[in-house]
Amino acid sequence: MSTPSTPVQEPQEAAPSYAALAEPTEPVSRPWTLLLVLANLGVWMAFMAPLQVLLPDQIQNISPENKKSLLGWVTGAGALAVLLTTPLVGALSDRTTGRLGRRRPWTVAGALLGAVALAALSRQDTIAGVVVAWVFAQVGLNMMLATLTAAVPDRVPVRQRGLVSGWVNLPQVLGAVLGVGLVSAVVPGRPGYVALGLVVVGLMLPFVLLTPDDPLPPAARPPLGTLLRGMWISPRRHPDFGWAWASRFITQLSGAAASLYLLYFLQDSVKVKDADEAVLQLTAVTTLFLLVTIVLGGYWSDRVGRRKVFVLGAGAVLALASVVMAVSPTWPAAVLAAAILGAGFGVYLAVHSALVTEVLPSATDRGKDLGLVNVANTAPNLLAPAIAGPVVSLAGYPALFALSAVLTLGGSALVLRIRAVS
């Protein structure tokens, strides 16, 4: 899986004599994977339910006349917190020593901070209060996400990472469904924030209490003075990581740009009667097909020992979904595109996530490096309006979807430049 004849980048700076830094070789068990999935499920429920239900309702009650712009400011502040938190907490957890392990203290602290911030959010009646509480909630939840994500390269051997990555990414989809169901049908309104906080803590505890987290000896701790310098990873020194990061960034940017104006596309071009309901139906179709492919794609990639061909194939499928939307602005075509999108994105998410863990520059910086990968997931949401808005204004929705297809193909093709993974 990793044998270029001529080295193209520096070898990983691991210290295999320390268990915390050694490349894992023992397969993880099904119970371990299940506990990690549940911990991630709590995080994603707390991410998605406020964004889709609680925050829009709360902001509408505070300022109905400015709800759209204010929601943008609140979610933008949260996105900025995400960009800063995950690489920083990942780097700090890489340097944490003590009997409790490297990741566990940060996972627990993040869960508690997130739960408290969500409870505080339920009591806010001003936009300023909502912004502050949501930012703290994002910080706490991303502290958890940074350390839970690092568990995969910390504990899972390469031959098992496609399958485990598929399972671990599944909560991104289930979290939205279960979180919205919780705050809509079980605990509606502002008490839903408190319920989500309890879910986060409750689903985190079994993983923290029942799974190992090898402590880092003080002698192996990276110097604290290198923390900020380490936030920049030179593509020249670590080209494989650079190409993987760029591939993820461009592909995510394509998806963010294409989905930004989906509601308006359905209203203006498809002419559906209820655009909100139509978006919900398309999301359900996408989710269904993603659930089918996300674990199977990762498992198949592990079995054949290849990653790049799956990423390329998934990119082509994602591009096809955009092409369908571009050439046929009809409801049946939109449903077909949603199904194609789900099938492609399930494979992409599982396999590309596994690929990234195989090109991390250093065993001592796994948490920080995966935090930087999360920037490639989040930053496109901030940049998408600057791309999608002018394209739609000047050339219309077909041009936007065509651009999305081109970006997706280009982004997925960048994995061909990676030498250490087949």
N, C-alpha and C positions, 0 to 999 in steps of 0.2 A: 503493500500500500504506500510505501514511502521510500523509494529508492532511486532518485535521480543519480546518474553516474557522476555528475560533477556538482559539488555543492553550490547552491545559489544563495544561501543565506547562512547566517551564523547558527550553530546548533543551539538547541535549547539549553539554557543555563540552569539546568536542574542539578540537584544534589541527591542522587538516588539513595545515598546512605541514610537519609531521613525519610521516614514513612510518609510524612506530610507532603514531600516533594517528589516522591518516586512516581514513575509512570504506573498506573494501576494495571494489574494483570489478572486478578481474580474476578470472575463475573459477579455482578451484583445480583441479589435475589429478587424475586417478585415482590415480597413484602417491602424491601427497601425502596423499590421503584414506586410501589403504591403509596408509601408514606410521603415520598418526594412529590408525587402527583397531587396528593391531597393538600400539602403545604402550598404548592403553587396555585391550586384551585382557590384557596382562601384569598391569596393575593389578587388574583384576576377577578374574582367576584367583587372585591372591594374597589378595584380599578374601574370596572365596566358599569356596574349598577349606578353609581353616582353620575357618571358621564351620560348615561342614556336616560335616566329617569330622575334621580333625586336633585342633581344640580340644576337642570333646566326648570323643574317645577319650583325649586326654592328661589331661583333668580327671577322667575316670572312673577312670583308673589311679592318680591321686594321691589322690582321695577319693571312692570309689564311693558311699558313703552320702549324700553331700551334692552329688552331681554336678549336679542340676538348679539348685539355688540358686546354686552357685558359677559355673556357666556363665553364669547371668544377671548376676552381678557382673562377670565378665570382659568379656562383650560390652557391658555397660553402660558400663564404663570406656572401652572402645574407642569407643563411640558418642559419649561426651563429648569424647574427643580429636578426633573428626571435626568436631563442632560448632565447636570452637575453632580447628582448624588451617586449614580451607579458606578462610574469609574473611581470616584473618590473613596466610597465605602469599600469597593472591591480592593483598592490599593491598601486601605487601612487593615482590612481583614487579612490580606497577604502578609502583613507585618505583625499580626497579633500573636502573642505567645501566651502560654498559660495552660493549666490542666484542662480547661473547658474546650480547648481547640481553637482553631482560627476563625471558623465561620459561625459557630453556634452563638457566641455572645452577640454578634451583630444581628443574627436572625431574630433572636429573642428581643433585643432592644428595638429593632425595626417594627416587629409585631406590636409591641406595647405602645410605641410612639404612634403608629398608624391607628391603633384602636382608640387611643385617647383623642387624637386629632379628629377622627370621625365622630366621636361623641361630642366634641366641642363644635363641630360643624353643624350638628343637629340643632344647636341653640343660637345660631347666627341669624340676625335680622338686618344686617348691613352688608353691602358688597365688599367693603374692606375686610370685615370679619370672615366672610366666605373665602376670600382670596387667601388670607393668612392661614386659616384652618385647612383649606385644601392643599396649600403648599406643604404644610407640615405632614398632612396625610400622605402626600406623594413622596416626601422624603422618607418617612417610615416604611412605606410599602416597597420603595425601591431599595432601601437597605436590605430588606428581606430578599427581594428579587436578585440583587447582586450576589448574595451569598448562596442562595438556592441554585442559581445558574452555575456557580463555580463547583457545585457538588458533582456535576457530570464529569468534567475532566479530572477532578480530585479522586473519584471513586470508580468510574466506569472504564473498563478497557476499550480500546479502539474498536475491536470486533463486535462490540455490543452497543456502540453509541448511536447508531442509526435507529435501532428499535427504542432505546431509552429516550432519545431525543424526541421521537414521535409521541411517546406517552407523555413526556414532560411538557411538550407544547400543546397537548390536547386541552389543558385548562384555559388557554387563551380563548377557546371557543365555548367550552362548557361554562366557563366563568361568567360570560355575558348572559347565557341562557338562565343559569341557576340564580345568578345575582339579581337579574331583572325580575325573575319569578318571585324571589324572596321579598323584594321591596315593593312589588306590585300586588301580590296576592296574600302573602303571609304576614309581613310587617310593613304595611304601607305608610307613606309619609315620612316625616323626619325621624321617627323611631327606627326606620330602616337603617340609618347610619350606625346606630348603636348595635343593631343586630349584625351588621357586616363586620364591625369591630370584634364582636364576640366570635364570629366565624373565623376571622383571621387568626386570632389567638388559639382557638380550639383546634383548628386544623394544623397549626404550626407545632403544637406541643408534642404530638406523637413522633414526628420526625426528629425533633431536637432531643427527645428523651430516649429514643429507641434505636438511633443509628449512630455509628461512630464518626468522630471528627478528630483526626490525628492532630495532636498538638505540635506546634512548631518550636523547636529548640531555640533559645535566644541566640545561639551562635549562628543559626541559619537565617536570622531575620534580616531582610534587606535594610540598608541604612534609611532612616526617616528622611534624610536630606535629599534622597533620590526620588522621593514621591512625586513632586511636581514635574521634575524632568522626565519621569517615566510616563507622563500623560501623553507624550509625543513618541510614537513608535516610527522610526525611520523606515519608509518603504524601500529604501536602498539597502538597508541592513537586513530587513525582514520582508522581502517582496511577497512571499506567499500570504502572509497576514494582510499586507496592503491590498493585494488583489481580492482576497476574500472580503475584506471590509468594503472596498469599493463596489464589489458585486452586490452585496447586501444593500448598501446605501442606494444605488441606482434602481434596483428592483423595488425597494420600498417606496422610493420617490415616485416611481411609475404608478404604483398602486394608490398612493395617497392623492396624486393629481387626478387620476381617473375617477376616484370615488368621491372627490370633494363636491362635485356638482351633480351627483347622481339624482338627488331629489328634484332639482330643477330640470334635469334632462328628461326625467319621467313626466314632469308637468308640461314642459314646452315642446318636446319632440315626440314622445310616445303618446302623450295626451291621455294619460290615465286619469280616472275620476278622483281617486284618493291616493295621492302620492305617498303619504306617510304609510298607509297600509301596504302599498306596493313595495316600498323599501323593506318593510318588515318581511314580506313574503320572499323577496329576493335574498335577503339575509338568511332566512330559514333554508332556502335551497342551497345556497353556498355552504352553510354549516353542515347540512346533511352529507354533501359530497366530500367535504373536507374530513369529516369524521371517518368516512370509509377509507380514505387514502393516506391519512397522516401516519398511522401506525404501520400499515402495510408497506408504504413507501420506504420507511426507515428500516423495517425488517428485511425487505428485499435487497436494499443497499448493503446491509450487513452480510447477507448470504452470498452475494456475488463479489463482495469486497471492492466495490467501486462507488464513487460519489459523484464525480463530475458529469457522467452521462445522465444521471438522474436529475441533477440541477439543470442541465441543458434541456432535457426533455420537459421538465416542469416549466421552464421559462418559455418554451415554445407553446405549451398549452395555455399559459397565462396570456401570452401575446394573442393567441387565437381568440380568447374571450374578448379582448379589446377590439379585435377586428370585427367580430360579430356585431358588437355594439356600434361600431363605426358605419358599417354598410347597411344595417337594417334596424332603424329606430322603431321597432315594434315590440309589443309585449311578449309574444312567443320568443322572439330573438333575445330579449332581455333575460327571460327565464333560462334559455339555453346557455347564454353567456354566464349566468350565475352558477349553473351546474359545472360548466367547464372551469370557471375560476376556482371553485371549491376543490375540484379534483386536482388541479395543478398546484394550488397553494399548499394543500396538505403534504404532497410529496416534497415541494420546495422547502417548506418550513422544517420538516424533520431532517432531510438529508443535508441541507445547507448548514443547519445548526450543528450537526455531527461533523461536517467538514471543517467548520471554524475551530472546533476544539482540537483538531489535529494539526493546526498551523499556528497555535499560540506560541509567541516568541520565547517564553520563559516559564518554567514550572514554578518559579518563585512569584510570578505576577499573574497567575491565572485569573484571580478575581478582578484585578484592574483591567486586564486585557479584554475580558468578557464584558466588563462595564463599558469599555470603548466600543465594542460591537453593539451594545444597546443604544449608543448614540446614533449608529447607522440605522437603527429601527425607529428612533424617535425624531431625530432632526428633520427627516423628510416631511413630517406633519407640519413643521413650521415653515418649510420652504415651498410646499405645494401650492399655496395660494398665489405666490409670486409667479409661478409658471402657468397654472391652470387658468387664472383670471384673464391675462392678456390673450392666451390662445383662444379661449371661448369667445372673447369680445371681438377678436379680429377674424377668426376663421370658423367658429362654431364648434359644436360638440363632436362631429366626426373627426375634426382635426385633433382634438384633445385625445380621443381614443386611439387614433392612429399614432400620435406621439407616444402614448403610453405603450403601445405594442413595440415600437422601435426601442424605447428605453428598456423595456423588459428583456428583449432579445439581446441588446447590448450588454446589459448588466449581467445576465446569466452567462453570456459568452466569456466574460472576464475570468471565470474559473478555469478556462483553458490555459491561462498563464501560470496557474499554480503548478509547481513541480513536485511537491512532496506528497501529494495525494493523487491517487489514480481515479 
